[in-house]
Amino acid sequence: MKKTLTCIECPIGCTIEVEFEGEQVLSVKGNACLRGKAYASSEVVCPKRVLTSTVRAENGGLVPVKTSEPIPKDQLFAVMEKINAVVCKLPVKIGDVIVENICDGADLIATNSEE
């Protein structure tokens, strides 16, 4: 099977063609860098995304957060359910872990400092 993708790893946006059978990638063509090859290989086997959102703070405000690394795309809604149940204590600083191991080893981290 073949699939054509537009790479999202850098601003170039290469058009990449991936040939694969099941979960085995047979070839990757069109990428300008190794990041594009890794992205395309992962995208056809197990697509992943960094999830960004907000969590409630104990004072009623919102704290912007993201996963520390990409998580499987098919887990996004399950992770959002976990995020919606979180209330964090203030203060938090950029990079503070709000929830450890929210999905597949990825932590949920603050992306802004809040007091």
Secondary structure, 3 states (H helix, E strand, C coil): CEEEEECCCCCCCCEEEEEEECCEEEEEECCCCHHHHHHHHHHHHCCEECCEEEEEECCCCEEEEEECCCEEHHHHHHHHHHHHCCEECCCECCCCEEEEEEECCEEEEECCCEC
